[in-house]
Amino acid sequence: MGTVEEAHNVKVLGSGTRFIVLAHGLGTDQSVWKHFVPHLLHDYRVILYDIMGAGTTNPDYFDFERYSSLEGHAYDLLAILEELGVHSCIFVGHSVSAMIGAVASIARPDLFLKLIMLSASPRYLNDVNYYGGFEQEDLDQLFDAMAANYKAWCSGFAPLAVGGDMESVAVQEFSRTLFNMRPDIALIVARTIFQSDMRQILGLVTVPCHIIQSKKDMAVPVMVSEYLHQRLGGDSIVEVMATDGHLPQLSSPDIVIPVLLKHIQHDIAV
């Protein structure tokens, strides 16, 4: 196993000939795909990895300067594909990983057959003629709460993000992976994500994109999916699911899995 693979806890599973990469969002790790992976193993070689800063990664590898932008994570993805000798893949990115995949695809469009973007947003802050869902005051309060008492913040944020109460298995699972992050790293990752503005790069994405969104998501208003659809440079398609929450692959796998499989298996009709 190479250094990059070891740092990101890379796993390659399945017996297919085609590669599919599953990448997670803030506060989770590759376990967020646990309900989905079994459905892929017969037809695909499934690549799972943890984004640097996830609680499962060694915090000594976390370079605060490198990961102050999403580009650092995009270069990690490209390094993983290079180390594994992958020349072509379908990329499924949840939340921030959808934008990480977009950045990586601009640098190396030849590596990506398509991007499947689940709960994706190019910008979380509201702006003139743009509704991202948050005001700067909201984000400042979020960052202050993380810094003041990270464990308490996790307990409050998890049910809001997932869309359930603390008794929910999905909420408990997200709470676990969120709390596994080192608090100072979690704060810098959250700042990088929530303060990012990737709108200017959308037109440079030329690979086909499948945009999949929950009907109700506290982090990403449903209209953001249409914004992406209108501005991505390549062919794109949108599907809004009747799900609640930012982690529907955890909270509503029975709805999400057939949708993801459909978009993985079918190309966009031009």
KOLDO-784781 format. One record per residue (C-alpha): residue number from 0; residue in three letters; chain; x, y, z. Coordinates in steps of 0.001 Angstrom, whole numbers. Each point is the difference from the previous one (the first is absolute). Example, Ala and Ser with C-alpha at 12.3 -4.5 7.8 and 13.67 -1.06 7.14 Angstrom:
<recs>
<pake 0	zaba ala	marmar A	east 12300	north -4500	up 7800>
<pake 1	zaba ser	marmar A	east 1370	north 3440	up -660>
</recs>
This chain:
<recs>
<pake 0	zaba met	marmar A	east 0	north 0	up 0>
<pake 1	zaba gly	marmar A	east 1329	north 3437	up -937>
<pake 2	zaba thr	marmar A	east 370	north 2981	up 2297>
<pake 3	zaba val	marmar A	east -3046	north 1792	up -1419>
<pake 4	zaba glu	marmar A	east -2153	north -3114	up 331>
<pake 5	zaba glu	marmar A	east 1093	north -493	up 3595>
<pake 6	zaba ala	marmar A	east -587	north 3640	up 951>
<pake 7	zaba his	marmar A	east -3559	north -80	up -1350>
<pake 8	zaba asn	marmar A	east -893	north -3541	up 1146>
<pake 9	zaba val	marmar A	east -666	north -972	up -3614>
<pake 10	zaba lys	marmar A	east -1958	north -3203	up -591>
<pake 11	zaba val	marmar A	east -646	north -1601	up -3389>
<pake 12	zaba leu	marmar A	east -2875	north -2478	up 60>
<pake 13	zaba gly	marmar A	east -2040	north -1940	up -2536>
<pake 14	zaba ser	marmar A	east 597	north -2063	up -3106>
<pake 15	zaba gly	marmar A	east -1095	north 2167	up -2926>
<pake 16	zaba thr	marmar A	east 2246	north 1443	up -2692>
<pake 17	zaba arg	marmar A	east -1199	north 3606	up 281>
<pake 18	zaba phe	marmar A	east 1029	north 2266	up 2869>
<pake 19	zaba ile	marmar A	east -2374	north 2006	up 2150>
<pake 20	zaba val	marmar A	east 1264	north 2401	up 2683>
<pake 21	zaba leu	marmar A	east -2128	north 846	up 3046>
<pake 22	zaba ala	marmar A	east 1000	north 3169	up 1869>
<pake 23	zaba his	marmar A	east -1587	north 1351	up 3189>
<pake 24	zaba gly	marmar A	east -810	north 3439	up 1420>
<pake 25	zaba leu	marmar A	east 752	north 2019	up 3138>
<pake 26	zaba gly	marmar A	east -127	north -1893	up 3265>
<pake 27	zaba thr	marmar A	east -312	north -3451	up -1533>
<pake 28	zaba asp	marmar A	east 2403	north -2601	up -1346>
<pake 29	zaba gln	marmar A	east -262	north -2833	up -2518>
<pake 30	zaba ser	marmar A	east -2401	north -1860	up 2324>
<pake 31	zaba val	marmar A	east -2748	north 2404	up -1141>
<pake 32	zaba trp	marmar A	east -270	north -2220	up -3119>
<pake 33	zaba lys	marmar A	east -494	north -3261	up 1942>
<pake 34	zaba his	marmar A	east -3576	north -549	up -1242>
<pake 35	zaba phe	marmar A	east 963	north 703	up -3614>
<pake 36	zaba val	marmar A	east 3252	north -1918	up -482>
<pake 37	zaba pro	marmar A	east -1518	north -3532	up -51>
<pake 38	zaba his	marmar A	east -2095	north 973	up -3035>
<pake 39	zaba leu	marmar A	east 3122	north 834	up -2025>
<pake 40	zaba leu	marmar A	east 2391	north -2850	up 748>
<pake 41	zaba his	marmar A	east -1140	north -2337	up -2782>
<pake 42	zaba asp	marmar A	east 302	north 2492	up -2837>
<pake 43	zaba tyr	marmar A	east 2705	north 2443	up 1101>
<pake 44	zaba arg	marmar A	east 3360	north 395	up 1645>
<pake 45	zaba val	marmar A	east -999	north 2331	up 2829>
<pake 46	zaba ile	marmar A	east 2565	north 2480	up 1313>
<pake 47	zaba leu	marmar A	east -693	north 1345	up 3487>
<pake 48	zaba tyr	marmar A	east 2195	north 2542	up 1755>
<pake 49	zaba asp	marmar A	east -61	north 2461	up 2875>
<pake 50	zaba ile	marmar A	east 510	north 3688	up -667>
<pake 51	zaba met	marmar A	east 2899	north 1446	up 1951>
<pake 52	zaba gly	marmar A	east -1286	north 1335	up 3300>
<pake 53	zaba ala	marmar A	east -2618	north -2721	up 465>
<pake 54	zaba gly	marmar A	east 184	north -1582	up 3441>
<pake 55	zaba thr	marmar A	east 1371	north -3211	up -1509>
<pake 56	zaba thr	marmar A	east 3056	north 1757	up -1515>
<pake 57	zaba asn	marmar A	east 3239	north 758	up 1838>
<pake 58	zaba pro	marmar A	east -174	north 3662	up 1090>
<pake 59	zaba asp	marmar A	east 3772	north 255	up -497>
<pake 60	zaba tyr	marmar A	east -646	north -114	up -3751>
<pake 61	zaba phe	marmar A	east -2346	north 2975	up 137>
<pake 62	zaba asp	marmar A	east 1733	north 3032	up -1540>
<pake 63	zaba phe	marmar A	east -1990	north 3064	up 1052>
<pake 64	zaba glu	marmar A	east 1274	north 2042	up -2946>
<pake 65	zaba arg	marmar A	east -568	north -2690	up -2629>
<pake 66	zaba tyr	marmar A	east -3562	north -617	up 1165>
<pake 67	zaba ser	marmar A	east -969	north 3661	up 303>
<pake 68	zaba ser	marmar A	east -1547	north -442	up -3469>
<pake 69	zaba leu	marmar A	east -1755	north -2850	up -1772>
<pake 70	zaba glu	marmar A	east 2857	north -271	up -2506>
<pake 71	zaba gly	marmar A	east 2124	north -1832	up 2582>
<pake 72	zaba his	marmar A	east -2664	north -2695	up 279>
<pake 73	zaba ala	marmar A	east -378	north -165	up -3791>
<pake 74	zaba tyr	marmar A	east 3737	north -661	up -388>
<pake 75	zaba asp	marmar A	east -317	north -2762	up 2614>
<pake 76	zaba leu	marmar A	east -2711	north -1646	up -2116>
<pake 77	zaba leu	marmar A	east 2155	north 181	up -3130>
<pake 78	zaba ala	marmar A	east 2968	north -1435	up 1933>
<pake 79	zaba ile	marmar A	east -2139	north -2946	up 1178>
<pake 80	zaba leu	marmar A	east -1138	north -745	up -3567>
<pake 81	zaba glu	marmar A	east 3590	north 218	up -1246>
<pake 82	zaba glu	marmar A	east 1334	north -2279	up 2724>
<pake 83	zaba leu	marmar A	east -2699	north -2573	up -746>
<pake 84	zaba gly	marmar A	east 626	north 224	up -3756>
<pake 85	zaba val	marmar A	east -3597	north 1043	up -737>
<pake 86	zaba his	marmar A	east -417	north 1493	up -3481>
<pake 87	zaba ser	marmar A	east -3774	north 454	up 58>
<pake 88	zaba cys	marmar A	east -2665	north 40	up 2712>
<pake 89	zaba ile	marmar A	east -3494	north 1017	up 974>
<pake 90	zaba phe	marmar A	east 270	north 2380	up 2945>
<pake 91	zaba val	marmar A	east -2738	north 232	up 2632>
<pake 92	zaba gly	marmar A	east 577	north 2990	up 2263>
<pake 93	zaba his	marmar A	east -2128	north 833	up 3019>
<pake 94	zaba ser	marmar A	east -245	north 3616	up 1169>
<pake 95	zaba val	marmar A	east 3423	north 1708	up -174>
<pake 96	zaba ser	marmar A	east 1434	north -2979	up -1882>
<pake 97	zaba ala	marmar A	east -2230	north 840	up -2959>
<pake 98	zaba met	marmar A	east 1905	north 3286	up -342>
<pake 99	zaba ile	marmar A	east 3318	north -1761	up 656>
<pake 100	zaba gly	marmar A	east -825	north -2334	up -2877>
<pake 101	zaba ala	marmar A	east -927	north 2980	up -2178>
<pake 102	zaba val	marmar A	east 3383	north 1645	up 631>
<pake 103	zaba ala	marmar A	east 1829	north -3274	up -686>
<pake 104	zaba ser	marmar A	east -1956	north -515	up -3231>
<pake 105	zaba ile	marmar A	east 1049	north 3430	up -1293>
<pake 106	zaba ala	marmar A	east 3653	north -949	up 466>
<pake 107	zaba arg	marmar A	east -422	north -3529	up -1419>
<pake 108	zaba pro	marmar A	east -3296	north -398	up -1918>
<pake 109	zaba asp	marmar A	east 1352	north -3183	up -1593>
<pake 110	zaba leu	marmar A	east -190	north -1808	up 3351>
<pake 111	zaba phe	marmar A	east -3734	north 535	up 581>
<pake 112	zaba leu	marmar A	east -2778	north -1613	up -2028>
<pake 113	zaba lys	marmar A	east -2575	north 1919	up 2043>
<pake 114	zaba leu	marmar A	east -462	north 1777	up 3315>
<pake 115	zaba ile	marmar A	east -2941	north -909	up 2207>
<pake 116	zaba met	marmar A	east -575	north 2870	up 2411>
<pake 117	zaba leu	marmar A	east -2040	north -817	up 3109>
<pake 118	zaba ser	marmar A	east -1059	north 2933	up 2221>
<pake 119	zaba ala	marmar A	east 2439	north 2319	up -1777>
<pake 120	zaba ser	marmar A	east 408	north 3760	up 310>
<pake 121	zaba pro	marmar A	east 2468	north 2396	up -1661>
<pake 122	zaba arg	marmar A	east -590	north 2642	up 2703>
<pake 123	zaba tyr	marmar A	east -1780	north -134	up 3364>
<pake 124	zaba leu	marmar A	east -134	north 3753	up 580>
<pake 125	zaba asn	marmar A	east -2806	north 2100	up -1418>
<pake 126	zaba asp	marmar A	east 1053	north 2588	up -2563>
<pake 127	zaba val	marmar A	east -1589	north 2433	up -2425>
<pake 128	zaba asn	marmar A	east -2320	north -2076	up -2226>
<pake 129	zaba tyr	marmar A	east 1149	north -3175	up 1726>
<pake 130	zaba tyr	marmar A	east -1568	north -1917	up 2884>
<pake 131	zaba gly	marmar A	east 2460	north -2352	up 1676>
<pake 132	zaba gly	marmar A	east -1946	north -330	up 3249>
<pake 133	zaba phe	marmar A	east 2277	north 1795	up 2487>
<pake 134	zaba glu	marmar A	east 817	north 3558	up 1015>
<pake 135	zaba gln	marmar A	east 3515	north 765	up 1254>
<pake 136	zaba glu	marmar A	east -1452	north 524	up 3483>
<pake 137	zaba asp	marmar A	east -1344	north -3571	up -57>
<pake 138	zaba leu	marmar A	east 3406	north -1382	up -900>
<pake 139	zaba asp	marmar A	east 1816	north 2107	up 2588>
<pake 140	zaba gln	marmar A	east -2318	north -1386	up 2684>
<pake 141	zaba leu	marmar A	east 635	north -3542	up -1270>
<pake 142	zaba phe	marmar A	east 3794	north 462	up 121>
<pake 143	zaba asp	marmar A	east -182	north 1605	up 3471>
<pake 144	zaba ala	marmar A	east -2063	north -2922	up 1295>
<pake 145	zaba met	marmar A	east 2470	north -2519	up -1435>
<pake 146	zaba ala	marmar A	east 2908	north 1809	up 1648>
<pake 147	zaba ala	marmar A	east -1747	north 425	up 3357>
<pake 148	zaba asn	marmar A	east -1163	north -3592	up 584>
<pake 149	zaba tyr	marmar A	east 499	north -2390	up -2885>
<pake 150	zaba lys	marmar A	east -1770	north -2964	up 1589>
<pake 151	zaba ala	marmar A	east -3097	north 2077	up 780>
<pake 152	zaba trp	marmar A	east 41	north 1436	up -3516>
<pake 153	zaba cys	marmar A	east 128	north -3516	up -1499>
<pake 154	zaba ser	marmar A	east -3036	north -1034	up 2038>
<pake 155	zaba gly	marmar A	east -1969	north 2981	up -1268>
<pake 156	zaba phe	marmar A	east 1177	north 1	up -3605>
<pake 157	zaba ala	marmar A	east -406	north -3716	up -772>
<pake 158	zaba pro	marmar A	east -3820	north -164	up 262>
<pake 159	zaba leu	marmar A	east -346	north 3251	up -1957>
<pake 160	zaba ala	marmar A	east 2201	north -1253	up -2828>
<pake 161	zaba val	marmar A	east -1479	north -3488	up -185>
<pake 162	zaba gly	marmar A	east -3589	north 1086	up 554>
<pake 163	zaba gly	marmar A	east -963	north -2138	up 2991>
<pake 164	zaba asp	marmar A	east 270	north -233	up 3779>
<pake 165	zaba met	marmar A	east 2847	north -1384	up 2088>
<pake 166	zaba glu	marmar A	east -1750	north -3388	up 214>
<pake 167	zaba ser	marmar A	east 392	north -447	up -3754>
<pake 168	zaba val	marmar A	east 2685	north -2516	up -1027>
<pake 169	zaba ala	marmar A	east 1118	north 2320	up -2812>
<pake 170	zaba val	marmar A	east 371	north 2936	up 2408>
<pake 171	zaba gln	marmar A	east 1963	north -2140	up 2438>
<pake 172	zaba glu	marmar A	east 2271	north -1178	up -2806>
<pake 173	zaba phe	marmar A	east 655	north 3554	up -1219>
<pake 174	zaba ser	marmar A	east 579	north 1154	up 3596>
<pake 175	zaba arg	marmar A	east 2607	north -2736	up 390>
<pake 176	zaba thr	marmar A	east 2024	north 896	up -3107>
<pake 177	zaba leu	marmar A	east -365	north 3729	up 647>
<pake 178	zaba phe	marmar A	east 1279	north -348	up 3552>
<pake 179	zaba asn	marmar A	east 2920	north -2135	up -1215>
<pake 180	zaba met	marmar A	east 1503	north 3062	up -1680>
<pake 181	zaba arg	marmar A	east 2614	north 1959	up 1929>
<pake 182	zaba pro	marmar A	east -1795	north 3231	up 964>
<pake 183	zaba asp	marmar A	east 2575	north 2428	up -1425>
<pake 184	zaba ile	marmar A	east 84	north -1913	up -3277>
<pake 185	zaba ala	marmar A	east -3787	north -187	up -120>
<pake 186	zaba leu	marmar A	east -174	north 3772	up 390>
<pake 187	zaba ile	marmar A	east 2451	north 753	up -2829>
<pake 188	zaba val	marmar A	east -1730	north -2530	up -2282>
<pake 189	zaba ala	marmar A	east -3403	north 1538	up 771>
<pake 190	zaba arg	marmar A	east 1338	north 3512	up -681>
<pake 191	zaba thr	marmar A	east 1546	north -1087	up -3289>
<pake 192	zaba ile	marmar A	east -3226	north -1640	up -1152>
<pake 193	zaba phe	marmar A	east -2564	north 2515	up 1193>
<pake 194	zaba gln	marmar A	east 2006	north 3041	up -1128>
<pake 195	zaba ser	marmar A	east 878	north -1478	up -3400>
<pake 196	zaba asp	marmar A	east -1373	north 1428	up -3232>
<pake 197	zaba met	marmar A	east 379	north -2372	up -2936>
<pake 198	zaba arg	marmar A	east -2503	north 1711	up -2282>
<pake 199	zaba gln	marmar A	east 2713	north 1381	up -2276>
<pake 200	zaba ile	marmar A	east 1346	north -3474	up -902>
<pake 201	zaba leu	marmar A	east -3308	north -1663	up -897>
<pake 202	zaba gly	marmar A	east 214	north 925	up -3668>
<pake 203	zaba leu	marmar A	east 3398	north -1702	up -238>
<pake 204	zaba val	marmar A	east -1463	north -3396	up 941>
<pake 205	zaba thr	marmar A	east -458	north -1817	up -3304>
<pake 206	zaba val	marmar A	east -736	north -3576	up 1090>
<pake 207	zaba pro	marmar A	east -3669	north -1069	up 340>
<pake 208	zaba cys	marmar A	east -1492	north 762	up 3430>
<pake 209	zaba his	marmar A	east -2951	north -1640	up 1743>
<pake 210	zaba ile	marmar A	east -1302	north 2304	up 2757>
<pake 211	zaba ile	marmar A	east -1976	north -1803	up 2719>
<pake 212	zaba gln	marmar A	east -1581	north 1961	up 2812>
<pake 213	zaba ser	marmar A	east -2312	north -493	up 2982>
<pake 214	zaba lys	marmar A	east -3279	north 1888	up -120>
<pake 215	zaba lys	marmar A	east 785	north 1361	up 3460>
<pake 216	zaba asp	marmar A	east 3609	north 612	up 1047>
<pake 217	zaba met	marmar A	east 1032	north 2514	up 2683>
<pake 218	zaba ala	marmar A	east 3428	north 467	up -1610>
<pake 219	zaba val	marmar A	east -980	north 195	up -3671>
<pake 220	zaba pro	marmar A	east -3240	north 1648	up -1189>
<pake 221	zaba val	marmar A	east -1621	north -2000	up -2776>
<pake 222	zaba met	marmar A	east 364	north 2894	up -2465>
<pake 223	zaba val	marmar A	east 3786	north -413	up 147>
<pake 224	zaba ser	marmar A	east -325	north -3189	up -2064>
<pake 225	zaba glu	marmar A	east -1612	north 1983	up -2817>
<pake 226	zaba tyr	marmar A	east 2732	north 2654	up 312>
<pake 227	zaba leu	marmar A	east 2631	north -2698	up -546>
<pake 228	zaba his	marmar A	east -1937	north -1448	up -2926>
<pake 229	zaba gln	marmar A	east -151	north 3369	up -1755>
<pake 230	zaba arg	marmar A	east 3676	north 851	up 466>
<pake 231	zaba leu	marmar A	east 2029	north -3183	up -315>
<pake 232	zaba gly	marmar A	east 1969	north -22	up -3242>
<pake 233	zaba gly	marmar A	east -882	north -3515	up -1132>
<pake 234	zaba asp	marmar A	east -3257	north -1913	up -306>
<pake 235	zaba ser	marmar A	east -1883	north -319	up 3280>
<pake 236	zaba ile	marmar A	east -3212	north -1356	up 1435>
<pake 237	zaba val	marmar A	east -1800	north 631	up 3313>
<pake 238	zaba glu	marmar A	east -2049	north -2327	up 2172>
<pake 239	zaba val	marmar A	east -1632	north 1226	up 3212>
<pake 240	zaba met	marmar A	east -859	north -2854	up 2345>
<pake 241	zaba ala	marmar A	east -2825	north -116	up 2526>
<pake 242	zaba thr	marmar A	east 2531	north -213	up 2832>
<pake 243	zaba asp	marmar A	east 751	north 2158	up 3021>
<pake 244	zaba gly	marmar A	east 3497	north 931	up 1084>
<pake 245	zaba his	marmar A	east 3552	north 550	up -1217>
<pake 246	zaba leu	marmar A	east 1070	north -3655	up 349>
<pake 247	zaba pro	marmar A	east -2787	north -1888	up -1776>
<pake 248	zaba gln	marmar A	east 2244	north -3003	up -719>
<pake 249	zaba leu	marmar A	east 4	north -554	up 3783>
<pake 250	zaba ser	marmar A	east -3516	north 1095	up 908>
<pake 251	zaba ser	marmar A	east -1974	north -1243	up -3048>
<pake 252	zaba pro	marmar A	east 2076	north -2694	up -1726>
<pake 253	zaba asp	marmar A	east -3113	north -1732	up -1360>
<pake 254	zaba ile	marmar A	east -753	north 3104	up -2084>
<pake 255	zaba val	marmar A	east 3543	north 1089	up -785>
<pake 256	zaba ile	marmar A	east 1575	north -3288	up -1094>
<pake 257	zaba pro	marmar A	east -2316	north -604	up -3012>
<pake 258	zaba val	marmar A	east 449	north 3645	up -1065>
<pake 259	zaba leu	marmar A	east 3798	north -189	up 193>
<pake 260	zaba leu	marmar A	east 80	north -3324	up -1863>
<pake 261	zaba lys	marmar A	east -2217	north 1418	up -2736>
<pake 262	zaba his	marmar A	east 2292	north 2989	up -529>
<pake 263	zaba ile	marmar A	east 3146	north -2126	up 126>
<pake 264	zaba gln	marmar A	east -1334	north -2367	up -2645>
<pake 265	zaba his	marmar A	east -1592	north 2481	up -2375>
<pake 266	zaba asp	marmar A	east 1589	north 2748	up -2052>
<pake 267	zaba ile	marmar A	east -1591	north 3385	up -526>
<pake 268	zaba ala	marmar A	east -2033	north 189	up -3207>
<pake 269	zaba val	marmar A	east 1260	north 2985	up -1951>
</recs>
